[in-house]
Amino acid sequence: MGRLTTVAGVRIRATTEDDWQRVRELRLEMLRDTPHAYLETLESALGHDEPEWRARARRGRSATGTVLVAVDGGGRWVGTMGGWLPGPSTAPLLVGVYVAPSHRGPGAGVADALLDGIEAWAAGHGPVLRLMVHEDNQRAQAFYARRGFRLTGNSGPYPLDPRQREVEMARELPPAAGRAEP
């Protein structure tokens, strides 16, 4: 995905290996802000070395996924979302969603712009985009519902605390050029 100008001059683009330090900074911010939203602890993330962060930054243009970031007019990274193909016959999965508090809400448009980019990528890989969200993350669930995602009835234990649950939501995607309908 190329650059896309959105509300208030925020640009959306895919990450590259050269972004590894910014990827690290944003990931640590995400984990501090909403620790139950991710499958990693802050302590674990702080232990990663440079090669790990470079590998994560390369995911922006991976054969099995993408990672998009939102960059404001001052160069600050204010959001991110990823898309991942868990397997050859598995629907695309939305992962790693974060928008800085200063850029949250429908009026800001950052989450919508990021999701537009992920949906465009995902439409080339399958007819449905899925996600798993912590059962207590009502803010995220409300955003996804506003964007047409619905609870599927599937759930599973939250990997960092199996006493808690993650629920699955999914949305049908419009056909993309080059993708045949089933």
Buried (B, 14 or more C-beta within 10 A) or exposed (E): BEEBEBEEEBBBBBBBBEBBEBBBBBBBBBBEEBEEBBEBEBEEBEEBEEEEBBBBBBBBBBEEBBBBBBBBEEEBBBBBBBBBBEEEEEBBBBBBBBBBEEBBEEEBBBBBBBBBBBBBBBBBBBBBBBBBBBEEBEEBBEBBEEBEBEBEEEBEEBEBEEEEBBBBBBBEBEEBEEBEEE
